[in-house]
């Protein structure tokens, strides 16, 4: 997994970098097929904004969150990303179960 962290109007400190790496690591616990992750942290006046674009096989997942505190924005971002990754994982698994397999097909 390639992880890219960039900051707009913000210096990425080692503390923020390690916090983001730990939080994004939760995604790989649920879903192993993550190819690339790019995180953008930005400050616009009093609003801290965090965006992530996760490239998995066959789909790109984009999530953004904003809050008054950067750490709170990163927490909200990882919660949203976790839900979307689990939803994507369920959709991938449901494709094979729709037809019911060979055992459930009727022989006429």
C-alpha positions in Angstrom: 0.0 0.0 0.0 1.4 3.4 -1.0 0.5 6.2 1.4 0.9 9.8 0.3 0.1 12.6 2.8 0.1 16.2 1.6 -0.8 19.4 3.4 -2.4 22.6 1.9 -1.6 25.6 4.1 -0.3 23.2 6.7 3.0 21.7 7.6 2.8 17.9 8.1 4.4 17.2 11.5 5.7 13.8 12.5 2.9 13.6 15.0 0.2 14.2 12.4 1.9 11.8 10.0 2.0 9.0 12.5 -1.6 9.7 13.6 -2.8 9.4 10.0 -0.8 6.3 9.3 -2.3 4.6 12.4 -5.8 5.6 11.5 -5.5 4.6 7.8 -4.0 1.3 9.0 -7.5 0.4 10.2 -8.7 0.2 6.6 -6.1 -2.5 5.7 -7.3 -4.6 8.6 -10.7 -4.9 7.0 -9.6 -5.0 3.3 -6.3 -6.2 2.0 -6.6 -5.2 -1.6 -5.8 -1.5 -1.1 -3.3 -0.3 -3.8 -2.8 3.4 -3.1 -4.0 5.9 -0.5 -3.6 9.7 -0.8 -4.5 11.9 2.1 -4.8 15.7 1.8 -5.0 17.8 4.9 -6.0 21.4 4.5 -6.7 24.5 6.6 -9.2 27.0 5.4 -9.7 29.9 7.8 -11.1 28.2 10.9 -12.1 24.9 9.3 -9.7 21.9 9.2 -10.4 19.6 6.2 -9.2 16.1 5.6 -9.7 14.2 2.3 -8.7 10.7 1.3 -8.7 8.9 -2.0 -8.3 5.1 -1.7 -7.6 3.2 -4.9 -8.7 -0.5 -4.6 -9.0 -3.0 -7.4 -11.9 -1.9 -9.6 -12.9 1.2 -7.7 -11.7 4.5 -6.2 -13.2 5.5 -2.8 -13.2 9.2 -2.0 -14.1 10.6 1.5 -13.8 14.0 3.0 -14.5 15.4 6.5 -14.1 18.8 8.1 -14.1 19.9 11.7 -12.7 22.6 14.0 -9.8 20.4 15.0 -7.5 18.5 12.6 -7.4 15.4 14.7 -11.2 15.3 15.0 -11.4 15.7 11.2 -9.1 12.8 10.7 -11.2 10.7 13.1 -14.4 11.5 11.3 -12.6 10.8 8.0 -11.5 7.3 9.1 -14.9 6.4 10.4 -16.5 7.3 7.1 -13.8 5.5 5.1 -14.2 2.4 7.3 -17.9 2.3 6.6 -17.4 2.7 2.8 -14.7 0.1 2.6 -16.8 -2.4 4.5 -19.8 -1.6 2.2 -17.5 -2.1 -0.9 -16.2 -5.4 0.5 -19.8 -6.7 1.1 -20.8 -5.7 -2.5 -17.8 -7.7 -3.9 -18.8 -10.8 -1.8 -22.5 -10.6 -2.8 -21.9 -11.0 -6.5 -21.1 -14.7 -6.3 -24.0 -15.5 -4.0 -26.8 -14.0 -6.1 -27.2 -16.9 -8.5 -27.1 -19.4 -5.6 -24.4 -21.6 -7.2 -24.8 -25.0 -8.9 -26.6 -26.7 -6.0 -29.5 -24.3 -6.1 -30.2 -24.4 -9.8 -33.2 -26.5 -10.8 -32.7 -29.3 -13.2 -35.6 -29.6 -15.6 
